[in-house]
Amino acid sequence: MSESFPPLFFEKPNKGENTLSFLGPKKERTTESTLTRTLITGYVKQLFKRPDFPVEVYIALDDGAMAFKGDVVWPNTECEHPFDFVPIARIDDLVVNLPGKMEFLQKLGVEGMEDVTPESEAGFWEEFAFEFADVAVNVKLTWE
């Protein structure tokens, strides 16, 4: 009795076919991604004062099983998820002119993050001219 089974995920597909993985049909790793400026600047404004910013803040550049394009990814705490199937870029690889924490504090004239008022922080980001990367983690970026 002979049964026909679907190809296994490690079999080489025919030209033009998607590779199967345990997550289902898998397209090739993306080489281009479109992100929204307002989404990324919003993340910067919300997360900048965190002690782990920007070192542990990543953004998904494609859709995957656990994250969608534009989602914040925390690889140090969500390491059991298969993020290796989706390109992720550190947030300071996307916004190339992010100020350092000390520069931020100096411009606001305070000594610590606890001294930053919501009004002064909002004013800082209102005047800040965000510059966005053209490429991050070998993915060409388009900004809307």
N, C-alpha and C positions, 0 to 999 in steps of 0.2 A: 504494500500500500504506500503510494508515494504522495506526499503532501507538498504543496507549494508554500514556502514561507517568504515574508517580505525580506528585503535585504537588511542585513545587520548594519549597525551604525558604523562599523569599521570597514565595511566594504566600500571600494571606490565606486562612486556613482558614474553613470554615463554622462557625457558632456551635456550641460544644460540642466541636469537634475540636481535637486537639493540633496545634501548628505543627511541621513537620518541619525539622530542622536537620541539619548534617553529623554531629551526634552521635545522630541518631535522633529519635523523637517528643519534643518539648520542651513540658513544661507551662509555665504562666505562672510568673513569679518568685514564690517562696514569700513569704507574708506572716506566717506563723506557724511557729514551730519549738519542739520540745521537746528540752531538753538535760538531761543528768544532772549534778547537783551534784558527785558524787564524781569524775567524769571531769575536770571543769574544775578542781576544787581539786587534783587529782593533777597536772595540767599545771602549775599555778602552783608547787606544791611542787618539782617536778622541774626546772622551767626558770627559776625566779626568779633564780638566781645567774648566768645567762648574761648577757654584756654587751649583747646585743641585746634582752633582755626589758625591757619589754613591747612595744617599738616594732615589732619585726619578727615577732611571734607572733600569728597569726590563727587563728580557728576557723571551719570550714565550718558553715553553718547549714542546709544542705540537701545532698542527694545529687547528685553530678555525675559526670563521666567520670573525673576524676583525684582526687577527694576525696569522702568520705562525711560525712554529718552528724556533727559532733563531732570530726572529724580536725583535727590541727594542720596549718596551711598556712603555708608560708614564701614569700610572694609575691616577695620580693626575690631569692631564689635559684631559684625554680621558675617564673619569669616566662614561660616558653615554653608553659605549660599554660593551657588556657582557663578560668581561675578566674572570669572575668567572668560566666559563666553561673550561678554559684552565689554567693549572698550570703555574704561572709566578714566577721567582726567581730574587731577587735583584742581581745586577751584582757582588757585593762583596760576595754573597753566592756562586757564581760560581768560582771566582778567589779568593782563600782563603788568599792570602798573599799580597793583594793590599796595597800599602803604604798609609798612611794618607797624607793630603795636606801639613801639616807642615813638615813631614818627607821628602816628595818630594822636597819642597823648600829648606830645609837644605842640602840635598844631592847635589842640584844644586848650593848652595851658594848664593841664592837670597832671597829677602824679600817678594816679592809678585808675583802672577801669571803673572802680566803684565811685569815683569822683565825676564820671562823665554823666551829664544830665541828658535826658531824652531830647531836649530841645537843641543842645549843642551838638549831639550826635546827628540828629536829623539835618541840622544846618551844614555840618561837615559833608555828609553824603550828597546833599543838594548841590553843593559847589564842586564836588569831586567829578573829574572828567574820566569816566571809565574807558579804558582801552582794551579791546578784545583781540584774542589771538586768531591768527589765520589757520593755524594747525596746532593740534594737541594730540599726543600719543599716536602719531602717524595717521590722524584723521583730519581731513580738510574740513574746516568749519565755515558755515554760512550763518550770518546773524540777521535776524529779523527784528 
